[in-house]
Amino acid sequence: MEPGDQILAKVDFAFASDLSSQIGIQLFKDLNITEVFDRERIGLIPDHFAPNKDIKSAEQSKLMREFARAYGIVNYFEIGRMGIEHVLLPDEGLVVPGDLVIGGDSHTCTYGALCAFSTGVGSTDLAAAMISGEVWLKVPPSMRIVLTGTPGKWVEGKDIILHIIGKIGVDGALYKAMEYAGEGLASLSMAWRFTMANMAIEAGAKNGIFPFDDATRAYADARAMRVYEVVVADKDARYDEELHIDLSSLEPQVAFPHLPGNAKPISGVGNVPIDQVVVGSCTNGRIEDLRSAASVLRGRKVHDGVRMLVFPATQEIYLQAIWEGLVEDFVVAGAAFSTPTCGPCVGGHMGVLAKGERAVSTTNRNFVGRMGHPESEVYLSNPAIAAASAVLGRIGSPDELQ
C-alpha cells in the first residue's frame, strides 16, 4: 500500500456515544437491518450529555439504550458503570494493540497510545461498519516525531503535545499519521501517551501512534479481553517529514484562545485572571492526572474568585481517587468532584461558561464557544498548572505557590 490508496479495512472495534449514535441508529431502522457484524465488537457509551441534562439528552440516551437491548450489544455502559469513552474502552481491555478502531468521535485517535490504528468517522460510516465490520479508509502519509531527553519538573504529556501543535500548527499534520519514536519514549507513562495520541486530531492528523514497548505490554496484558497481535513499523518505512523534540528543553505549556496551537511556555503567560478551572476529560481524566492536580492542591485552598471542577474519566478511576484520598483533597480545597462525564468539555453541562469568563482546562479544545458563551475564553494546560491556577486565581505554575 501507498499513501493515498483507498482500502476496505476490517474493523476490530467500533463504538458510538450519545452524541454520535443517533443517525446510525436511524439508518438501521430505515434499512431494516436486523443484526450487527459482531455484538462483542461494538461499544455504546452515553458520556457527552450524561447524566442527562435535559429532556432531549434523556431521549438520546433512551434511544441508545433500547438499540443496545434490541441488537444484543454486549458493551453498553449505563450510567453508574460508564465512563468517558476514550478512557473507558482501553481500560476495560476492549481495545488492544494492533487493533483497527473507528468511533463516532474525533478523539478516537486516543488508542494510538496502545499501538492501535484508531480514527474518528462520521455517523453513517460508523453505521456501515457496525453492519458490515468494514470501513473505507484512505492510507495516510506518516510524520515521524523523534523524542529525546527527559521532561523536567511539572512537564507532562499535555505539554509535549501542546508544544508540538504549537510548533507545526493545527493543520501541520493534516491527514497524516503522527508516529512517535526515540529514546525519550522511555520517560512517557501510558497516561501521557494517551494524552498525546488523544490530541493528534488537534494537529489535523488522521491518527497518532506509539510503538509497542514494555509500557504498552504491561498496560495491555493487565487488561486485554482478547489476544492481540503486535504491529511494528517497517525498517525501510518512508516518512513525509521528521520532527525532533528535546523533552528536557520544554516548560509547561498553556494554549491561549482560540486554538490549541496558540501554545506558550508558562514563563511567557503573563497575568491572566481566571474564573474557572476544569480537571478531567478524555485528555486528562486518568488517575495520574488527578494525582498531579491533587499534589499541587493538597493543603491549599481554591481562590475565592475561582470555581474548580474535577471529573474522573471512569467509575474505576473515581473509586481509586476515593481510596487514595484524592477526593478529600479536592473537596477540602474547595473544588467540586463529579461523576464521569464529557459535559463541560463540549459546553454541554456541569461547567458552562458565561459571557466574558475565562477558564483553565485540561481538555483538548479551546475554540470559540467551546465551553459556553462565544465571548468566553478557554486556556488549555496540564493538571498541575490547572491546579496551581485555581489557587492563584490566575494562570500560574506550582513553583509560585508558597
C-alpha positions in Angstrom: 0.0 0.0 0.0 1.0 3.6 -0.6 -0.3 6.9 1.0 -3.4 7.9 -0.8 -4.6 4.4 -1.6 -8.2 3.6 -0.8 -8.7 0.4 1.2 -11.6 -1.6 2.6 -10.4 -2.5 6.0 -11.6 -5.0 8.6 -12.7 -3.3 11.8 -11.7 -4.8 15.2 -13.9 -2.5 17.3 -16.4 0.3 16.6 -18.2 2.5 19.0 -20.5 5.5 19.5 -21.5 7.9 22.2 -24.9 9.5 22.9 -23.8 12.4 20.7 -22.8 10.3 17.7 -25.2 7.2 17.7 -28.5 8.8 16.7 -28.0 9.0 12.9 -26.6 5.5 12.8 -29.5 4.0 14.8 -31.9 5.7 12.4 -30.1 4.1 9.5 -30.6 0.7 11.0 -34.3 1.4 11.1 -34.5 2.9 7.6 -32.6 -0.1 6.1 -34.4 -2.7 8.2 -31.1 -4.1 9.4 -31.7 -6.9 11.8 -28.2 -7.6 13.3 -24.7 -6.1 13.8 -21.5 -7.6 12.5 -20.4 -8.7 16.0 -22.2 -8.0 19.2 -19.0 -8.1 21.2 -17.0 -5.7 18.9 -19.3 -2.7 19.3 -19.4 -0.2 22.2 -22.2 2.2 23.1 -21.3 4.8 25.8 -23.6 7.6 26.9 -21.0 10.1 28.1 -21.4 13.6 26.4 -24.7 14.7 27.9 -25.0 12.1 30.7 -26.1 12.1 33.4 -28.9 13.5 31.2 -29.0 17.3 31.5 -32.5 17.8 29.9 -35.3 16.0 28.1 -33.5 15.9 24.7 -30.4 14.3 26.1 -32.6 11.8 28.1 -34.3 10.8 24.8 -30.9 10.4 23.2 -29.8 8.0 25.9 -33.1 6.1 25.8 -32.7 5.6 22.1 -29.2 4.2 22.6 -30.3 2.0 25.5 -33.2 0.5 23.5 -30.9 -0.1 20.5 -28.4 -1.9 22.6 -31.0 -4.2 24.0 -32.7 -4.9 20.7 -29.4 -5.8 19.0 -27.8 -7.6 21.9 -24.9 -5.2 22.1 -22.7 -6.6 24.9 -20.7 -3.5 25.6 -23.3 -1.0 26.5 -22.3 1.1 29.5 -25.1 2.5 31.6 -24.8 5.5 34.0 -23.1 4.4 37.2 -21.0 1.9 35.2 -20.0 4.1 32.3 -17.0 6.4 31.8 -15.6 8.8 29.2 -15.3 6.5 26.1 -11.7 7.1 25.2 -10.5 6.2 28.7 -13.1 3.5 29.4 -12.6 1.3 26.4 -8.8 0.7 26.7 -9.1 0.4 30.5 -11.8 -2.2 30.0 -9.5 -4.1 27.7 -11.9 -3.8 24.7 -9.3 -2.0 22.6 -5.9 -3.8 22.3 -2.6 -3.3 20.5 -2.7 -3.9 16.8 -6.5 -3.1 16.5 -8.1 -1.1 13.8 -10.7 1.0 15.7 -13.2 3.5 14.5 -15.5 5.7 16.6 -18.1 8.4 16.1 -15.9 10.9 17.8 -12.8 12.8 16.6 -10.7 11.9 19.6 -10.9 8.2 18.7 -7.2 8.7 17.8 -6.5 8.2 21.6 -6.0 4.5 21.2 -2.8 5.1 19.2 -1.1 5.1 22.6 -1.8 1.3 22.6 -0.1 0.9 19.2 -3.5 0.6 17.5 -4.7 2.4 14.4 -7.7 4.4 15.5 -9.6 7.3 13.9 -12.9 9.1 14.1 -15.6 8.7 11.4 -19.0 10.2 10.6 -22.2 8.6 11.9 -23.1 7.0 8.5 -19.6 5.4 8.1 -19.9 4.2 11.7 -23.3 2.6 11.0 -22.0 0.9 7.9 -19.1 -0.6 9.9 -21.5 -1.8 12.7 -23.4 -3.6 9.9 -20.6 -5.0 7.8 -17.5 -4.9 10.1 -15.6 -3.0 7.4 -14.7 0.6 6.7 -13.3 2.5 3.7 -10.1 4.4 4.6 -7.5 6.4 2.7 -3.9 5.4 3.7 -2.4 8.4 5.3 1.3 9.5 4.9 3.3 9.4 8.1 5.1 12.1 10.1 7.9 10.7 12.4 8.3 12.6 15.7 11.5 11.7 17.4 11.6 12.4 21.2 14.9 12.7 23.1 15.7 13.7 26.6 13.7 13.6 29.8 10.9 16.0 30.8 11.7 18.5 33.6 9.6 19.4 36.6 5.9 19.9 36.1 6.2 19.0 32.4 3.7 16.3 31.4 2.3 14.6 28.3 -0.1 17.5 27.7 2.8 19.9 27.5 4.6 17.8 24.9 1.6 17.6 22.6 0.8 21.3 23.1 4.4 22.2 22.2 4.2 20.0 19.1 0.9 21.5 17.9 2.3 25.0 18.6 5.3 24.2 16.5 3.6 22.7 13.5 0.1 24.3 13.7 -3.4 22.9 13.9 -3.1 21.7 10.3 0.6 20.7 10.5 -0.2 17.0 10.3 -3.3 17.2 8.1 -4.5 13.7 7.3 -1.1 12.2 8.4 -0.2 9.6 10.9 1.8 11.1 13.8 4.2 8.3 14.6 6.3 8.7 17.7 9.9 7.3 18.1 13.1 7.9 20.0 14.7 7.2 23.4 12.5 9.9 25.0 9.6 7.5 24.9 11.0 5.6 27.9 10.1 8.5 30.1 6.5 8.7 29.0 3.9 6.9 31.0 0.9 5.3 29.3 -1.3 8.1 30.7 0.9 10.7 29.0 0.9 8.7 25.8 -2.9 8.6 25.8 -3.0 12.3 26.2 -0.6 12.9 23.3 -2.4 10.5 21.0 -5.7 12.0 22.0 -4.7 15.4 20.7 -3.3 14.2 17.3 -6.6 15.4 15.8 -5.8 18.9 17.1 -2.9 18.9 14.7 -5.2 17.8 11.9 -3.8 14.2 11.9 -5.7 11.1 10.9 -4.2 9.3 13.9 -1.3 9.4 16.4 0.5 6.2 17.1 3.2 5.0 19.6 5.4 1.9 19.2 4.8 -1.2 21.3 7.2 -1.4 24.2 7.4 -2.6 27.8 5.0 0.1 29.0 2.4 -0.9 26.3 2.8 -4.6 27.2 2.3 -4.0 30.9 -0.8 -2.0 30.3 -2.3 -4.3 27.7 -1.5 -7.6 29.5 -3.2 -6.4 32.6 -6.5 -5.6 30.8 -6.8 -7.2 27.3 -10.0 -9.1 26.8 -8.7 -10.9 23.8 -5.4 -12.0 22.2 -3.6 -9.2 20.4 -1.0 -9.1 17.7 1.8 -6.5 17.8 2.3 -4.3 14.8 5.7 -2.6 14.1 6.9 -0.1 11.6 8.8 -1.4 8.6 12.6 -0.9 8.9 12.5 0.8 5.5 9.4 2.9 6.2 9.2 6.2 4.4 8.1 9.4 6.1 6.8 12.7 4.7 8.8 14.5 7.3 10.6 14.1 10.6 10.3 16.3 13.7 12.8 16.2 16.6 11.7 17.3 20.1 14.1 17.6 23.1 11.9 16.9 26.1 14.4 18.3 28.5 14.1 21.8 26.9 10.3 22.1 27.5 8.5 24.2 30.0 4.8 23.6 31.0 2.7 24.9 28.1 -0.6 26.9 28.0 -2.6 27.1 24.8 -4.3 30.5 24.6 -7.7 31.1 22.9 -8.9 30.2 20.4 -6.7 27.4 19.0 -4.7 24.5 20.6 -1.8 25.7 18.5 -1.6 29.0 20.4 0.8 27.4 22.9 3.1 29.5 25.1 5.6 28.4 27.8 4.3 29.1 31.3 7.1 31.7 31.7 5.5 33.7 28.9 1.9 33.7 30.0 1.8 37.0 31.9 -1.0 38.0 34.2 -4.3 36.3 33.1 -7.0 36.2 35.8 -9.4 33.3 35.6 -12.9 32.4 36.8 -13.0 28.6 36.4 -10.7 25.5 36.4 -11.6 22.1 34.9 -9.6 19.0 35.5 -10.7 15.9 33.6 -11.9 14.8 30.2 -10.7 12.1 27.8 -7.4 14.0 27.6 -6.6 14.4 31.3 -9.1 12.5 33.4 -7.0 9.5 34.4 -5.8 8.7 37.9 -2.3 10.0 37.1 -3.9 13.4 36.2 -5.9 13.5 39.4 -2.8 12.7 41.4 -0.9 15.5 39.7 -3.6 18.1 40.4 -4.2 16.9 44.0 -0.5 17.0 44.8 -0.5 20.7 44.0 -3.8 21.5 45.7 -3.2 19.5 48.9 -3.1 21.7 51.9 -4.2 24.7 49.9 -7.4 26.4 49.0 -9.1 27.3 45.7 -9.0 31.0 45.2 -12.2 32.8 46.3 -12.9 34.1 42.8 -12.4 30.7 41.1 -14.7 27.7 40.6 -12.8 24.4 40.3 -14.4 21.2 38.9 -12.8 17.8 38.8 -14.1 14.9 36.5 -12.6 11.4 36.8 -12.8 9.7 33.5 -14.3 6.4 34.7 -16.0 4.8 37.8 -12.9 2.8 38.4 -10.8 6.0 38.5 -13.4 7.6 40.7 -13.1 4.7 43.2 -9.3 4.8 43.1 -9.4 8.6 43.8 -11.5 7.8 46.9 -9.2 5.1 48.1 -6.1 7.3 47.7 -7.8 10.3 49.5 -7.7 12.5 46.4 -11.4 13.2 46.5 -11.0 14.5 50.1 -8.0 16.7 48.9 -10.1 18.3 46.2 -13.2 18.8 48.4 -11.3 20.2 51.3 -9.6 22.6 49.0 -13.0 23.9 47.7 -13.3 22.0 44.4 -16.4 20.2 43.2 -15.9 16.5 42.4 -18.2 15.0 39.7 -19.3 11.7 38.3 -17.6 10.8 34.9 -18.9 12.9 32.0 -17.7 14.9 29.0 -20.2 17.6 29.9 -18.0 20.7 30.4 -15.6 20.0 27.6 -18.2 20.4 24.9 -20.0 23.2 26.7 -22.9 20.7 27.4 -23.4 20.9 31.1 -21.7 21.0 34.5 -19.3 23.8 33.9 -20.6 26.1 31.1 -19.0 29.5 30.9 -20.9 32.8 30.9 -20.0 35.8 28.7 -16.6 37.2 29.4 -15.5 34.4 31.7 -12.1 32.6 31.4 -11.3 29.0 32.2 -8.1 27.0 32.5 -9.0 23.5 31.4 -7.2 20.2 30.9 -9.5 19.4 28.0 -8.4 19.3 24.3 -10.1 22.2 22.6 -10.4 25.9 23.2 -12.3 27.0 20.1 -14.7 30.0 20.2 -17.7 29.0 22.4 -16.3 25.5 23.1 -17.2 25.6 26.8 -20.1 28.0 26.7 -20.6 31.6 25.6 -18.9 32.6 22.4 -17.3 35.5 24.3 -15.8 33.3 26.9 -12.2 32.1 26.8 -10.6 28.7 27.4 -6.9 28.2 28.1 -5.5 24.6 27.9 -2.9 23.2 30.3 -1.8 20.1 32.2 -3.4 19.2 35.5 -0.6 20.6 37.7 -0.8 24.0 36.0 -4.6 24.0 36.2 -4.5 23.3 40.0 -1.9 26.0 40.7 -4.0 28.4 38.7 -7.1 27.5 40.8 -5.1 28.5 43.9 -3.5 31.7 42.4 -6.7 33.0 40.8 -4.7 33.5 37.6 -2.8 31.3 35.2 0.4 30.2 37.0 2.8 27.5 38.0 3.1 25.3 41.1 6.5 26.9 41.6 4.8 30.1 42.5 2.9 28.6 45.5 4.3 29.0 49.0 
